[in-house]
Amino acid sequence: MPTLTNDMMRSIILDHYSHPLNKHDAPNSNYEKVHMHSDNCIDDLDIFLLVENNIITDACFNGVACAISTASTDIMCELLRGKNVDDGKYIIEQYHHMIHEEEFDESVLEEALAFINTSKQAARIRCATIGWNAADEILKDK
């Protein structure tokens, strides 16, 4: 992915906030769900993952959330879908490294790179990681 300008990052975030492709309830009860909320923001989300034969076959979320939470969770769903569990865990780990200004593998983050400057606004870190933390919780024992 080319180097993202601030305008490009804003555009990615706004697009995923305004038109999230993965914001809906799980279509059936086979999905694992984790509920997350934030005491500092409006974020109150359910994250759903469907893991079959060690593959994350689907990911979605629903609830109320700010632009940062909605966009980052929507992008996360796209990145995790179709990956095996170990690759999903690696993507989540690299995202957290990026958010906390640690060395990370940018080749697996695609549009999630739009959140590279999140650490400059400490209050937004929880917003940018809420969905990712839920997915990590679902995948931790797999």
C-alpha positions in Angstrom: 0.0 0.0 0.0 1.4 3.5 -0.8 2.2 5.9 1.9 -1.0 7.3 3.3 -1.4 11.0 3.5 -3.6 12.5 6.3 -6.3 13.2 3.8 -6.2 9.5 2.6 -6.4 8.3 6.2 -9.4 10.6 6.9 -11.1 9.4 3.8 -10.6 5.7 4.7 -12.0 6.3 8.2 -14.9 8.3 7.0 -15.8 5.8 4.3 -15.8 2.9 6.8 -17.8 4.9 9.3 -20.4 6.2 6.9 -20.8 2.9 5.0 -19.6 0.0 7.1 -20.0 -3.2 5.2 -19.7 -5.5 8.2 -22.1 -3.7 10.6 -25.0 -6.1 11.2 -25.9 -8.9 13.6 -24.6 -12.4 13.1 -26.9 -14.3 10.7 -27.1 -17.3 13.0 -26.1 -18.6 16.4 -22.9 -20.4 15.2 -21.0 -17.1 15.7 -18.9 -16.5 18.8 -19.7 -13.1 20.3 -17.9 -10.7 22.7 -19.6 -7.6 24.0 -17.4 -4.5 24.5 -18.1 -1.0 25.8 -16.1 2.0 26.7 -16.6 4.2 29.7 -15.1 7.2 27.9 -17.0 7.0 24.6 -20.4 6.0 23.2 -18.9 2.7 22.1 -21.1 -0.3 22.9 -20.5 -3.1 20.5 -21.0 -6.8 19.9 -18.3 -8.4 17.8 -19.1 -11.7 16.1 -16.6 -14.2 14.5 -17.5 -17.5 12.8 -14.5 -19.9 13.0 -14.9 -23.1 11.1 -12.0 -25.7 10.7 -9.5 -23.1 12.0 -10.6 -20.5 9.4 -12.3 -17.2 10.3 -15.0 -17.6 7.7 -16.9 -14.5 8.8 -16.6 -11.4 11.0 -19.2 -8.7 11.7 -20.2 -6.3 14.5 -23.2 -4.3 15.6 -24.0 -1.6 18.1 -23.4 2.0 18.7 -19.9 3.4 18.2 -17.9 6.5 17.3 -16.3 7.0 13.9 -13.0 5.6 15.0 -14.4 2.4 16.6 -16.8 1.8 13.7 -14.2 2.3 11.0 -11.4 0.3 12.7 -13.8 -2.6 13.5 -15.2 -2.6 10.0 -11.7 -2.8 8.6 -10.7 -5.5 11.1 -13.6 -7.6 9.9 -12.5 -7.4 6.3 -8.9 -8.2 7.3 -9.8 -11.3 9.4 -12.3 -12.8 7.1 -10.9 -15.9 5.3 -7.7 -16.0 7.4 -6.7 -19.0 9.5 -6.7 -18.4 13.2 -2.9 -18.0 13.5 -2.9 -15.4 10.7 -5.8 -13.6 12.4 -4.0 -13.5 15.7 -0.9 -12.2 13.9 -2.8 -9.4 12.1 -4.4 -8.3 15.5 -0.9 -8.4 17.1 0.6 -6.2 14.4 -2.3 -3.7 14.7 -1.7 -3.4 18.4 2.0 -2.9 17.8 1.2 -0.1 15.4 -1.2 1.6 17.7 1.4 1.5 20.5 4.2 2.8 18.3 6.1 -0.5 18.4 7.7 -2.1 15.4 5.1 -3.8 13.3 4.5 -5.6 10.0 2.6 -3.1 7.8 2.2 -5.7 5.0 -0.7 -7.3 6.8 -2.7 -4.2 7.9 -3.9 -2.7 4.6 -6.5 0.0 5.3 -5.9 -0.4 9.0 -2.8 1.7 8.5 -5.2 4.6 8.5 -5.0 4.4 12.3 -1.2 4.7 12.5 -1.4 8.1 14.2 -3.9 7.1 16.9 -1.3 7.0 19.6 -1.0 10.8 19.2 -4.5 11.1 20.7 -4.4 8.8 23.7 -8.1 9.1 24.4 -8.8 7.5 21.0 -6.6 4.3 21.5 -9.6 2.5 23.2 -11.8 3.5 20.3 -9.4 2.2 17.8 -8.8 -1.1 19.5 -12.2 -2.0 21.0 -13.2 -4.4 18.2 -9.7 -5.8 17.8 -9.6 -6.6 21.6 -12.9 -8.4 21.2 -11.6 -10.5 18.3 -8.4 -11.2 20.1 -10.5 -12.5 23.1 -12.5 -14.8 20.8 -9.4 -16.2 19.1 -7.1 -16.5 22.2 -8.1 -20.1 23.0 -8.1 -21.3 19.4 
